[in-house]
Amino acid sequence: MMLTKQKLNKILRNYRVHVPSELKKELLEQYGNTVITEDGRTIEYSEQDICEHLRKIVRSYENANKGVN
């Protein structure tokens, strides 16, 4: 699965979080493109992989920004 802007927005809505557009852009660059290893193999993330990575990244972002509002 490749992450699209629509899928990212849906996942973030389900998590009930708001992240800045810069973080969204980083996430799309990381999970919205084909990953090719040094030996030429293509890595494809599952939907579960992407959701778990996003959950961890969003949690780190929220913890780093607690009380900054």
PDB file of N, CA, C and O in Angstrom, chain B, residues numbered from 101:
ATOM      1  N   MET B 101       0.848  -1.182   0.000  1.00  0.00           N
ATOM      2  CA  MET B 101       0.000   0.000   0.000  1.00  0.00           C
ATOM      3  C   MET B 101       0.888   1.238   0.000  1.00  0.00           C
ATOM      4  O   MET B 101       1.886   1.308   0.717  1.00  0.00           O
ATOM      5  N   MET B 102       0.512   2.186  -0.799  1.00  0.00           N
ATOM      6  CA  MET B 102       1.186   3.479  -0.782  1.00  0.00           C
ATOM      7  C   MET B 102       0.233   4.488  -0.152  1.00  0.00           C
ATOM      8  O   MET B 102      -0.962   4.506  -0.448  1.00  0.00           O
ATOM      9  N   LEU B 103       0.776   5.312   0.705  1.00  0.00           N
ATOM     10  CA  LEU B 103      -0.029   6.299   1.406  1.00  0.00           C
ATOM     11  C   LEU B 103      -0.352   7.462   0.481  1.00  0.00           C
ATOM     12  O   LEU B 103       0.540   8.027  -0.152  1.00  0.00           O
ATOM     13  N   THR B 104      -1.617   7.813   0.405  1.00  0.00           N
ATOM     14  CA  THR B 104      -2.043   8.985  -0.369  1.00  0.00           C
ATOM     15  C   THR B 104      -2.510  10.053   0.616  1.00  0.00           C
ATOM     16  O   THR B 104      -2.689   9.787   1.804  1.00  0.00           O
ATOM     17  N   LYS B 105      -2.700  11.251   0.103  1.00  0.00           N
ATOM     18  CA  LYS B 105      -3.162  12.352   0.946  1.00  0.00           C
ATOM     19  C   LYS B 105      -4.531  12.030   1.548  1.00  0.00           C
ATOM     20  O   LYS B 105      -4.781  12.324   2.717  1.00  0.00           O
ATOM     21  N   GLN B 106      -5.414  11.428   0.753  1.00  0.00           N
ATOM     22  CA  GLN B 106      -6.746  11.087   1.231  1.00  0.00           C
ATOM     23  C   GLN B 106      -6.676  10.032   2.333  1.00  0.00           C
ATOM     24  O   GLN B 106      -7.372  10.137   3.344  1.00  0.00           O
ATOM     25  N   LYS B 107      -5.830   9.009   2.136  1.00  0.00           N
ATOM     26  CA  LYS B 107      -5.700   7.963   3.150  1.00  0.00           C
ATOM     27  C   LYS B 107      -5.094   8.526   4.431  1.00  0.00           C
ATOM     28  O   LYS B 107      -5.529   8.184   5.531  1.00  0.00           O
ATOM     29  N   LEU B 108      -4.091   9.387   4.290  1.00  0.00           N
ATOM     30  CA  LEU B 108      -3.471  10.004   5.457  1.00  0.00           C
ATOM     31  C   LEU B 108      -4.496  10.813   6.240  1.00  0.00           C
ATOM     32  O   LEU B 108      -4.577  10.694   7.463  1.00  0.00           O
ATOM     33  N   ASN B 109      -5.273  11.630   5.551  1.00  0.00           N
ATOM     34  CA  ASN B 109      -6.297  12.443   6.222  1.00  0.00           C
ATOM     35  C   ASN B 109      -7.321  11.574   6.937  1.00  0.00           C
ATOM     36  O   ASN B 109      -7.754  11.903   8.042  1.00  0.00           O
ATOM     37  N   LYS B 110      -7.710  10.467   6.313  1.00  0.00           N
ATOM     38  CA  LYS B 110      -8.682   9.557   6.937  1.00  0.00           C
ATOM     39  C   LYS B 110      -8.097   8.937   8.203  1.00  0.00           C
ATOM     40  O   LYS B 110      -8.777   8.860   9.226  1.00  0.00           O
ATOM     41  N   ILE B 111      -6.839   8.495   8.142  1.00  0.00           N
ATOM     42  CA  ILE B 111      -6.197   7.898   9.306  1.00  0.00           C
ATOM     43  C   ILE B 111      -6.089   8.911  10.438  1.00  0.00           C
ATOM     44  O   ILE B 111      -6.373   8.591  11.592  1.00  0.00           O
ATOM     45  N   LEU B 112      -5.679  10.130  10.110  1.00  0.00           N
ATOM     46  CA  LEU B 112      -5.529  11.162  11.136  1.00  0.00           C
ATOM     47  C   LEU B 112      -6.882  11.538  11.747  1.00  0.00           C
ATOM     48  O   LEU B 112      -6.964  11.803  12.947  1.00  0.00           O
ATOM     49  N   ARG B 113      -7.944  11.563  10.932  1.00  0.00           N
ATOM     50  CA  ARG B 113      -9.289  11.813  11.468  1.00  0.00           C
ATOM     51  C   ARG B 113      -9.682  10.715  12.439  1.00  0.00           C
ATOM     52  O   ARG B 113     -10.257  10.987  13.493  1.00  0.00           O
ATOM     53  N   ASN B 114      -9.370   9.464  12.082  1.00  0.00           N
ATOM     54  CA  ASN B 114      -9.695   8.339  12.971  1.00  0.00           C
ATOM     55  C   ASN B 114      -8.915   8.430  14.283  1.00  0.00           C
ATOM     56  O   ASN B 114      -9.416   8.031  15.334  1.00  0.00           O
ATOM     57  N   TYR B 115      -7.698   8.950  14.223  1.00  0.00           N
ATOM     58  CA  TYR B 115      -6.890   9.135  15.434  1.00  0.00           C
ATOM     59  C   TYR B 115      -7.326  10.381  16.211  1.00  0.00           C
ATOM     60  O   TYR B 115      -6.925  10.578  17.358  1.00  0.00           O
ATOM     61  N   ARG B 116      -8.143  11.212  15.577  1.00  0.00           N
ATOM     62  CA  ARG B 116      -8.642  12.451  16.177  1.00  0.00           C
ATOM     63  C   ARG B 116      -7.506  13.378  16.590  1.00  0.00           C
ATOM     64  O   ARG B 116      -7.465  13.896  17.706  1.00  0.00           O
ATOM     65  N   VAL B 117      -6.581  13.566  15.645  1.00  0.00           N
ATOM     66  CA  VAL B 117      -5.441  14.447  15.898  1.00  0.00           C
ATOM     67  C   VAL B 117      -5.299  15.431  14.746  1.00  0.00           C
ATOM     68  O   VAL B 117      -5.784  15.199  13.639  1.00  0.00           O
ATOM     69  N   HIS B 118      -4.627  16.524  15.036  1.00  0.00           N
ATOM     70  CA  HIS B 118      -4.286  17.501  14.011  1.00  0.00           C
ATOM     71  C   HIS B 118      -2.776  17.654  14.018  1.00  0.00           C
ATOM     72  O   HIS B 118      -2.172  17.899  15.063  1.00  0.00           O
ATOM     73  N   VAL B 119      -2.176  17.510  12.861  1.00  0.00           N
ATOM     74  CA  VAL B 119      -0.730  17.694  12.744  1.00  0.00           C
ATOM     75  C   VAL B 119      -0.485  18.775  11.691  1.00  0.00           C
ATOM     76  O   VAL B 119      -1.309  18.964  10.798  1.00  0.00           O
ATOM     77  N   PRO B 120       0.633  19.479  11.789  1.00  0.00           N
ATOM     78  CA  PRO B 120       0.914  20.534  10.817  1.00  0.00           C
ATOM     79  C   PRO B 120       1.165  19.960   9.423  1.00  0.00           C
ATOM     80  O   PRO B 120       1.515  18.790   9.264  1.00  0.00           O
ATOM     81  N   SER B 121       0.980  20.800   8.440  1.00  0.00           N
ATOM     82  CA  SER B 121       1.142  20.370   7.052  1.00  0.00           C
ATOM     83  C   SER B 121       2.558  19.896   6.756  1.00  0.00           C
ATOM     84  O   SER B 121       2.754  19.046   5.888  1.00  0.00           O
ATOM     85  N   GLU B 122       3.559  20.438   7.473  1.00  0.00           N
ATOM     86  CA  GLU B 122       4.939  19.995   7.259  1.00  0.00           C
ATOM     87  C   GLU B 122       5.103  18.522   7.628  1.00  0.00           C
ATOM     88  O   GLU B 122       5.780  17.771   6.927  1.00  0.00           O
ATOM     89  N   LEU B 123       4.476  18.114   8.737  1.00  0.00           N
ATOM     90  CA  LEU B 123       4.556  16.716   9.154  1.00  0.00           C
ATOM     91  C   LEU B 123       3.798  15.828   8.172  1.00  0.00           C
ATOM     92  O   LEU B 123       4.254  14.732   7.847  1.00  0.00           O
ATOM     93  N   LYS B 124       2.653  16.291   7.703  1.00  0.00           N
ATOM     94  CA  LYS B 124       1.901  15.527   6.707  1.00  0.00           C
ATOM     95  C   LYS B 124       2.744  15.317   5.451  1.00  0.00           C
ATOM     96  O   LYS B 124       2.760  14.229   4.875  1.00  0.00           O
ATOM     97  N   LYS B 125       3.438  16.368   5.039  1.00  0.00           N
ATOM     98  CA  LYS B 125       4.285  16.278   3.851  1.00  0.00           C
ATOM     99  C   LYS B 125       5.393  15.246   4.058  1.00  0.00           C
ATOM    100  O   LYS B 125       5.673  14.448   3.164  1.00  0.00           O
ATOM    101  N   GLU B 126       6.018  15.261   5.226  1.00  0.00           N
ATOM    102  CA  GLU B 126       7.071  14.288   5.531  1.00  0.00           C
ATOM    103  C   GLU B 126       6.526  12.861   5.500  1.00  0.00           C
ATOM    104  O   GLU B 126       7.165  11.956   4.963  1.00  0.00           O
ATOM    105  N   LEU B 127       5.347  12.670   6.077  1.00  0.00           N
ATOM    106  CA  LEU B 127       4.747  11.338   6.109  1.00  0.00           C
ATOM    107  C   LEU B 127       4.423  10.847   4.703  1.00  0.00           C
ATOM    108  O   LEU B 127       4.641   9.679   4.381  1.00  0.00           O
ATOM    109  N   LEU B 128       3.906  11.740   3.872  1.00  0.00           N
ATOM    110  CA  LEU B 128       3.596  11.359   2.491  1.00  0.00           C
ATOM    111  C   LEU B 128       4.862  11.045   1.703  1.00  0.00           C
ATOM    112  O   LEU B 128       4.867  10.130   0.880  1.00  0.00           O
ATOM    113  N   GLU B 129       5.933  11.793   1.946  1.00  0.00           N
ATOM    114  CA  GLU B 129       7.189  11.512   1.260  1.00  0.00           C
ATOM    115  C   GLU B 129       7.748  10.161   1.682  1.00  0.00           C
ATOM    116  O   GLU B 129       8.295   9.424   0.861  1.00  0.00           O
ATOM    117  N   GLN B 130       7.610   9.838   2.958  1.00  0.00           N
ATOM    118  CA  GLN B 130       8.168   8.596   3.470  1.00  0.00           C
ATOM    119  C   GLN B 130       7.342   7.377   3.083  1.00  0.00           C
ATOM    120  O   GLN B 130       7.902   6.357   2.682  1.00  0.00           O
ATOM    121  N   TYR B 131       6.031   7.465   3.196  1.00  0.00           N
ATOM    122  CA  TYR B 131       5.178   6.297   2.976  1.00  0.00           C
ATOM    123  C   TYR B 131       4.356   6.356   1.690  1.00  0.00           C
ATOM    124  O   TYR B 131       3.598   5.430   1.400  1.00  0.00           O
ATOM    125  N   GLY B 132       4.495   7.419   0.928  1.00  0.00           N
ATOM    126  CA  GLY B 132       3.737   7.539  -0.309  1.00  0.00           C
ATOM    127  C   GLY B 132       4.557   7.273  -1.550  1.00  0.00           C
ATOM    128  O   GLY B 132       4.100   7.508  -2.668  1.00  0.00           O
ATOM    129  N   ASN B 133       5.777   6.779  -1.355  1.00  0.00           N
ATOM    130  CA  ASN B 133       6.664   6.501  -2.484  1.00  0.00           C
ATOM    131  C   ASN B 133       7.158   5.067  -2.414  1.00  0.00           C
ATOM    132  O   ASN B 133       7.165   4.452  -1.348  1.00  0.00           O
ATOM    133  N   THR B 134       7.567   4.546  -3.548  1.00  0.00           N
ATOM    134  CA  THR B 134       8.139   3.214  -3.607  1.00  0.00           C
ATOM    135  C   THR B 134       9.513   3.233  -2.957  1.00  0.00           C
ATOM    136  O   THR B 134      10.315   4.136  -3.195  1.00  0.00           O
ATOM    137  N   VAL B 135       9.770   2.233  -2.140  1.00  0.00           N
ATOM    138  CA  VAL B 135      11.063   2.121  -1.460  1.00  0.00           C
ATOM    139  C   VAL B 135      11.847   0.987  -2.109  1.00  0.00           C
ATOM    140  O   VAL B 135      11.367  -0.142  -2.205  1.00  0.00           O
ATOM    141  N   ILE B 136      13.072   1.311  -2.557  1.00  0.00           N
ATOM    142  CA  ILE B 136      13.930   0.312  -3.172  1.00  0.00           C
ATOM    143  C   ILE B 136      15.193   0.184  -2.328  1.00  0.00           C
ATOM    144  O   ILE B 136      15.865   1.174  -2.039  1.00  0.00           O
ATOM    145  N   THR B 137      15.503  -1.043  -1.941  1.00  0.00           N
ATOM    146  CA  THR B 137      16.682  -1.284  -1.108  1.00  0.00           C
ATOM    147  C   THR B 137      17.949  -1.186  -1.951  1.00  0.00           C
ATOM    148  O   THR B 137      17.892  -1.077  -3.176  1.00  0.00           O
ATOM    149  N   GLU B 138      19.094  -1.229  -1.270  1.00  0.00           N
ATOM    150  CA  GLU B 138      20.378  -1.144  -1.959  1.00  0.00           C
ATOM    151  C   GLU B 138      20.584  -2.297  -2.938  1.00  0.00           C
ATOM    152  O   GLU B 138      21.258  -2.135  -3.956  1.00  0.00           O
ATOM    153  N   ASP B 139      20.011  -3.447  -2.638  1.00  0.00           N
ATOM    154  CA  ASP B 139      20.177  -4.596  -3.532  1.00  0.00           C
ATOM    155  C   ASP B 139      19.064  -4.703  -4.575  1.00  0.00           C
ATOM    156  O   ASP B 139      18.939  -5.722  -5.253  1.00  0.00           O
ATOM    157  N   GLY B 140      18.254  -3.643  -4.701  1.00  0.00           N
ATOM    158  CA  GLY B 140      17.259  -3.566  -5.767  1.00  0.00           C
ATOM    159  C   GLY B 140      15.892  -4.129  -5.449  1.00  0.00           C
ATOM    160  O   GLY B 140      15.015  -4.134  -6.314  1.00  0.00           O
ATOM    161  N   ARG B 141      15.688  -4.600  -4.239  1.00  0.00           N
ATOM    162  CA  ARG B 141      14.367  -5.128  -3.884  1.00  0.00           C
ATOM    163  C   ARG B 141      13.416  -3.977  -3.577  1.00  0.00           C
ATOM    164  O   ARG B 141      13.823  -2.938  -3.059  1.00  0.00           O
ATOM    165  N   THR B 142      12.157  -4.178  -3.902  1.00  0.00           N
ATOM    166  CA  THR B 142      11.125  -3.182  -3.618  1.00  0.00           C
ATOM    167  C   THR B 142      10.425  -3.553  -2.314  1.00  0.00           C
ATOM    168  O   THR B 142      10.007  -4.694  -2.116  1.00  0.00           O
ATOM    169  N   ILE B 143      10.309  -2.567  -1.434  1.00  0.00           N
ATOM    170  CA  ILE B 143       9.613  -2.779  -0.167  1.00  0.00           C
ATOM    171  C   ILE B 143       8.235  -2.150  -0.268  1.00  0.00           C
ATOM    172  O   ILE B 143       8.089  -0.984  -0.636  1.00  0.00           O
ATOM    173  N   GLU B 144       7.228  -2.945   0.065  1.00  0.00           N
ATOM    174  CA  GLU B 144       5.862  -2.430   0.065  1.00  0.00           C
ATOM    175  C   GLU B 144       5.306  -2.570   1.470  1.00  0.00           C
ATOM    176  O   GLU B 144       5.276  -3.666   2.030  1.00  0.00           O
ATOM    177  N   TYR B 145       4.864  -1.453   2.038  1.00  0.00           N
ATOM    178  CA  TYR B 145       4.286  -1.452   3.372  1.00  0.00           C
ATOM    179  C   TYR B 145       2.841  -1.915   3.315  1.00  0.00           C
ATOM    180  O   TYR B 145       2.118  -1.603   2.369  1.00  0.00           O
ATOM    181  N   SER B 146       2.423  -2.662   4.330  1.00  0.00           N
ATOM    182  CA  SER B 146       1.011  -3.024   4.438  1.00  0.00           C
ATOM    183  C   SER B 146       0.272  -1.857   5.085  1.00  0.00           C
ATOM    184  O   SER B 146       0.895  -0.949   5.634  1.00  0.00           O
ATOM    185  N   GLU B 147      -1.036  -1.886   5.019  1.00  0.00           N
ATOM    186  CA  GLU B 147      -1.827  -0.837   5.657  1.00  0.00           C
ATOM    187  C   GLU B 147      -1.574  -0.837   7.161  1.00  0.00           C
ATOM    188  O   GLU B 147      -1.509   0.222   7.785  1.00  0.00           O
ATOM    189  N   GLN B 148      -1.432  -2.028   7.739  1.00  0.00           N
ATOM    190  CA  GLN B 148      -1.158  -2.141   9.168  1.00  0.00           C
ATOM    191  C   GLN B 148       0.199  -1.521   9.509  1.00  0.00           C
ATOM    192  O   GLN B 148       0.322  -0.828  10.519  1.00  0.00           O
ATOM    193  N   ASP B 149       1.221  -1.763   8.675  1.00  0.00           N
ATOM    194  CA  ASP B 149       2.544  -1.165   8.891  1.00  0.00           C
ATOM    195  C   ASP B 149       2.456   0.353   8.912  1.00  0.00           C
ATOM    196  O   ASP B 149       2.990   1.009   9.806  1.00  0.00           O
ATOM    197  N   ILE B 150       1.775   0.896   7.919  1.00  0.00           N
ATOM    198  CA  ILE B 150       1.667   2.352   7.806  1.00  0.00           C
ATOM    199  C   ILE B 150       0.912   2.931   8.996  1.00  0.00           C
ATOM    200  O   ILE B 150       1.344   3.927   9.576  1.00  0.00           O
ATOM    201  N   CYS B 151      -0.196   2.325   9.360  1.00  0.00           N
ATOM    202  CA  CYS B 151      -0.982   2.838  10.494  1.00  0.00           C
ATOM    203  C   CYS B 151      -0.168   2.801  11.779  1.00  0.00           C
ATOM    204  O   CYS B 151      -0.221   3.736  12.577  1.00  0.00           O
ATOM    205  N   GLU B 152       0.587   1.721  11.982  1.00  0.00           N
ATOM    206  CA  GLU B 152       1.389   1.611  13.199  1.00  0.00           C
ATOM    207  C   GLU B 152       2.511   2.657  13.214  1.00  0.00           C
ATOM    208  O   GLU B 152       2.764   3.275  14.248  1.00  0.00           O
ATOM    209  N   HIS B 153       3.176   2.857  12.087  1.00  0.00           N
ATOM    210  CA  HIS B 153       4.223   3.878  12.001  1.00  0.00           C
ATOM    211  C   HIS B 153       3.635   5.266  12.240  1.00  0.00           C
ATOM    212  O   HIS B 153       4.212   6.068  12.975  1.00  0.00           O
ATOM    213  N   LEU B 154       2.497   5.548  11.626  1.00  0.00           N
ATOM    214  CA  LEU B 154       1.857   6.853  11.814  1.00  0.00           C
ATOM    215  C   LEU B 154       1.456   7.064  13.267  1.00  0.00           C
ATOM    216  O   LEU B 154       1.626   8.160  13.801  1.00  0.00           O
ATOM    217  N   ARG B 155       0.928   6.032  13.911  1.00  0.00           N
ATOM    218  CA  ARG B 155       0.520   6.138  15.307  1.00  0.00           C
ATOM    219  C   ARG B 155       1.714   6.506  16.183  1.00  0.00           C
ATOM    220  O   ARG B 155       1.605   7.368  17.055  1.00  0.00           O
ATOM    221  N   LYS B 156       2.848   5.856  15.955  1.00  0.00           N
ATOM    222  CA  LYS B 156       4.047   6.139  16.746  1.00  0.00           C
ATOM    223  C   LYS B 156       4.570   7.551  16.478  1.00  0.00           C
ATOM    224  O   LYS B 156       4.959   8.254  17.410  1.00  0.00           O
ATOM    225  N   ILE B 157       4.580   7.965  15.219  1.00  0.00           N
ATOM    226  CA  ILE B 157       5.085   9.295  14.864  1.00  0.00           C
ATOM    227  C   ILE B 157       4.177  10.372  15.438  1.00  0.00           C
ATOM    228  O   ILE B 157       4.660  11.358  15.995  1.00  0.00           O
ATOM    229  N   VAL B 158       2.857  10.189  15.308  1.00  0.00           N
ATOM    230  CA  VAL B 158       1.907  11.178  15.817  1.00  0.00           C
ATOM    231  C   VAL B 158       1.993  11.259  17.337  1.00  0.00           C
ATOM    232  O   VAL B 158       1.936  12.351  17.901  1.00  0.00           O
ATOM    233  N   ARG B 159       2.131  10.106  18.012  1.00  0.00           N
ATOM    234  CA  ARG B 159       2.266  10.110  19.468  1.00  0.00           C
ATOM    235  C   ARG B 159       3.525  10.884  19.882  1.00  0.00           C
ATOM    236  O   ARG B 159       3.476  11.675  20.824  1.00  0.00           O
ATOM    237  N   SER B 160       4.636  10.669  19.197  1.00  0.00           N
ATOM    238  CA  SER B 160       5.875  11.398  19.497  1.00  0.00           C
ATOM    239  C   SER B 160       5.688  12.890  19.284  1.00  0.00           C
ATOM    240  O   SER B 160       6.150  13.701  20.087  1.00  0.00           O
ATOM    241  N   TYR B 161       5.001  13.254  18.191  1.00  0.00           N
ATOM    242  CA  TYR B 161       4.739  14.659  17.903  1.00  0.00           C
ATOM    243  C   TYR B 161       3.887  15.288  19.002  1.00  0.00           C
ATOM    244  O   TYR B 161       4.189  16.382  19.479  1.00  0.00           O
ATOM    245  N   GLU B 162       2.823  14.592  19.402  1.00  0.00           N
ATOM    246  CA  GLU B 162       1.942  15.122  20.440  1.00  0.00           C
ATOM    247  C   GLU B 162       2.675  15.270  21.770  1.00  0.00           C
ATOM    248  O   GLU B 162       2.500  16.275  22.459  1.00  0.00           O
ATOM    249  N   ASN B 163       3.483  14.296  22.137  1.00  0.00           N
ATOM    250  CA  ASN B 163       4.225  14.366  23.395  1.00  0.00           C
ATOM    251  C   ASN B 163       5.237  15.510  23.382  1.00  0.00           C
ATOM    252  O   ASN B 163       5.450  16.163  24.404  1.00  0.00           O
ATOM    253  N   ALA B 164       5.850  15.748  22.244  1.00  0.00           N
ATOM    254  CA  ALA B 164       6.837  16.823  22.125  1.00  0.00           C
ATOM    255  C   ALA B 164       6.178  18.197  22.178  1.00  0.00           C
ATOM    256  O   ALA B 164       6.824  19.180  22.542  1.00  0.00           O
ATOM    257  N   ASN B 165       4.897  18.273  21.816  1.00  0.00           N
ATOM    258  CA  ASN B 165       4.200  19.556  21.734  1.00  0.00           C
ATOM    259  C   ASN B 165       3.154  19.743  22.817  1.00  0.00           C
ATOM    260  O   ASN B 165       2.302  20.622  22.689  1.00  0.00           O
ATOM    261  N   LYS B 166       3.185  18.960  23.864  1.00  0.00           N
ATOM    262  CA  LYS B 166       2.227  19.130  24.963  1.00  0.00           C
ATOM    263  C   LYS B 166       2.465  20.478  25.631  1.00  0.00           C
ATOM    264  O   LYS B 166       3.593  20.830  25.974  1.00  0.00           O
ATOM    265  N   GLY B 167       1.392  21.214  25.805  1.00  0.00           N
ATOM    266  CA  GLY B 167       1.471  22.494  26.499  1.00  0.00           C
ATOM    267  C   GLY B 167       2.071  23.613  25.692  1.00  0.00           C
ATOM    268  O   GLY B 167       2.387  24.663  26.252  1.00  0.00           O
ATOM    269  N   VAL B 168       2.242  23.434  24.391  1.00  0.00           N
ATOM    270  CA  VAL B 168       2.839  24.483  23.559  1.00  0.00           C
ATOM    271  C   VAL B 168       1.752  25.381  22.972  1.00  0.00           C
ATOM    272  O   VAL B 168       2.075  26.309  22.229  1.00  0.00           O
ATOM    273  N   ASN B 169       0.514  25.146  23.269  1.00  0.00           N
ATOM    274  CA  ASN B 169      -0.559  25.974  22.697  1.00  0.00           C
ATOM    275  C   ASN B 169      -0.835  27.148  23.513  1.00  0.00           C
ATOM    276  O   ASN B 169      -1.708  27.946  23.171  1.00  0.00           O
TER     277      ASN B 169
END
